Amino acid sequence: MTKLNLFLLISLIVVSIINAQDQDSNLILSYPEESEISFYEYPSNTFAKAIYTSQEEASNEFPEQLMESIISATNQEWVNYNTLGGAENATQQENSHFDRVKTMDKDKNYFELAHKLTFNVGELPTVIIKFFTHFEDVQVMSGVAVLQFENGRWQKTSHPSLSTLSIIVMRMKSEVLRGIVLQNSDDPNIIAITERVTTDSGLDLALLEEEFDSWYIPEIDQRKIELYKDPKTW
């Protein structure tokens, strides 16, 4: 599988996150003032593979099943099914893309799940999953997926208000994000961040975004980036 083919495959997830800021501003949702936020780190070697042979097999009852459904999709209708808003919001793929999915070695082409952040946006349960792509003859790459539960199943989405948080979930080391969300780290640097992004109501996602932005703007703080950024991410 060429590097171009890889980008076509993961564009189902990643590109929509990066481009979300260009969407209509009337779609922006605010984080709720009080929302339960949880963090989960997947055990080593947790993979989402193309285990489904048809859309009917993919119930997408859990976020991880949706990740398997995404990498399994072999037609545009299936891609639409995996996408919140259906065909209107789904990435349009060429038949050549689906041909590659049908013929690829499913044990050599898969997503490795790293961790996930779970919370609500309005009334919608929302999960952001960090993962790594494993494809034959291509360097491992990091990715992120925003998933929301609606109409009885999990579906892939993109959203302007979640763009920065998605990048945070992808770039942060698991132990750093875990320590901030669960407030259980004994690392003084992580404790200091936690104190800056936490209020009496708990973790404030907006403050977390401001903290993250401060590492890059107005100038790059290389020390913090080396401390907190997963070196395996872009």
N, C-alpha and C positions, 0 to 999 in steps of 0.2 A: 504494500500500500504506500503510495507516494505521500509526501508531505502535503501536497495540494488536496489529495483525497481526505487526509486526516482533518484538515481545516474545514472541509465541506461537512464532514460528519459531526464535529463538535460545534459547528456553527448553530446547530439546532438548539444549543444551550448557551454558549458563551457570548456570541455576537449580540444576541438580543439583550443581554445584560449591559454590555458596554454601550449600546446604542439607545438605551432606554431614556437617556436624558433628552433625546430629541423628540420625544413623544409629546402629544398635546398636553399642555399644563393642567387642563381640567381633570386629568386622570390622577393627579397627585393626591395621595392619602397621607395623613399624619399618623405617626405612631401614637397609639392610645396612651393616655396619661398613666394608666395602670394596666400592665399586661404581664402575665407570667412569662418569663424568658428562661429557656432551658438550653443546656449544652450537652452534646453527646459525642464522644470520641469513639469511632468504630474500632473494633479489634483489628490487629494486623491481618492483612490478606482478606479483607472484606471486599468482594468484587461484585459488580453489577454486570452480568454478561447477557448476551442475546439468547436468552433461554426460551423465548416465545416464538412460535411459528405462525401465529395469527393474532390479529387484534382482539378476537373474542377471548383469548387466553389471558389477556392483560386486564385484570380488574382494577389495577392501580389503587388498591385498598390502602397501601402504605407508600410513603415517599420512595423507599428503596425499590418497590415494584415498578414505580413510574420510571426510575432510572433504567431498569431492565427493559421496560417497554420502549423507551426512547432509543436505546441502542439496537433493539430488535426490529424496529419499524421497517417494513419492506414495501410500503406504498404511501402515497400522499394522504389518503384517507386516514391511515393509522397515525401519521404525523399530526394531522388535524385533531384527531381524537386525544392525543397526548397534550394538546395545547389549549390553555384557557382562552375561550373566545373562538375556538375552532378555526376554520379555514381563513377567516378574516385576519387572524393574528399569526397563523402558522408560517414557518419558513417553507417556501416552495422549493422542492428538490427535483433534480433531473432524474430520469429513469436510470441513468448510469450510476447514480448514487445508490439507488435501491439494489441494483445488480451487484454492487460491491458488498453491500450488507448481506445479501443472500449467499455469496460465495466465500466470505471471509471465514477464517478459522476462529471459531468463537472462544477458544481457549487461549488465543494469542492476541485477541482484540477485545478490550473490555475497559470498564471504568473501575478504578480502585477508590473506594470511599474512605475519606479521611475523618471528617467530623461534620456535625450539623448544628445549626442554631434554630431553635423553634420558638415561635411567638405568634401573636395575632396582629393582623393589620385590619383595623375595623372589626368586622365580624368573621373575617376569613382566617382560619388556621394557616400559618405560613411556615415554611421550612427553607433554609438556605443550606445547601450541601456543598462542601468542598470535596473535590475529587481529582484524581490524576488519570490521564488517558494513557493506556498501554496499547500501542498498535505496532504491528510488525515493521521493523526497519525504520522506525521513527522515534526520535527522542521523546521521552516521557514529558508530558506537559500538564500543567495545573489548569483546573477549570472550576466553575461555580455554577450551580443551578438554583433558581428560585422556583419553588413549587407551592401551590396553594390548593386547599381542599374545597371543592365546590361541586354541587350536584352529585354528591356521593362518592367522589373519587378525587385523587390528586392529579393536578395538571400543571404543566410547565408554563411559566409566565415571565414577563419582564415588567419593570415598573420604575419610573423616574425616582420615586422616593426611596427605592431600595438599591440604587446603583452603588452608592458609596459603601453601604453596609455589606453588599455582596463582595466588593473588593476586599473589605476588611476580613470577612470570613475566609476568603481564599488566601490572602497573603499572610495572615497571622499564623504563627506557630500554634499548634494545638494546645500546648501547655500554657501558652500566654492567654489565649482566648478562654480556655477552661478556668484559669485562675481568676480572670476578670469577672466572668459570668457567675461562677460558683463561689467566688470570694474565698478560695481555699488555698491560695498560694502562700508559701513562706519566702518567696523571692522578694526582696525589698523593692526592686524596680517594678514588678508586677503589682505589688501592694500599693505603690504610689499611684500607678495608673488607675487602679480600682477606686481609690479614694477620690480621684479627680472626676471620674465618670459615674459615680454613684451618689444618689440622693437618699433622703429618708424613705422614699418609695421603692428604692432598689436601683438596679442598673438603668441608666438613662441612655438610650441608644443614640440620641442626638448628641449628647456629650461625648460618647465614644467616637462618633464620626468627627467631631471637632478635634479630639485628641489625635486621631489618625491623620487628619489633614495637617496638623501642626508639624508632623514629621517631614512633610514635603513642602509646605508653604509657610513663610515666604522663601525659605531656602531648605535644601535637603539636610536633615539631621542624620548623618550617616551612622552615628553611634546608636541611636534608637532603632534605626532600620535594621542594623546588624543584630541587635538584641532581640527584636520582636518579629521580624519578617522571616518566614520560612524560606530558606535559601533555594528550595526546590520550586518555588513559584516565580512567575515572571513579574 
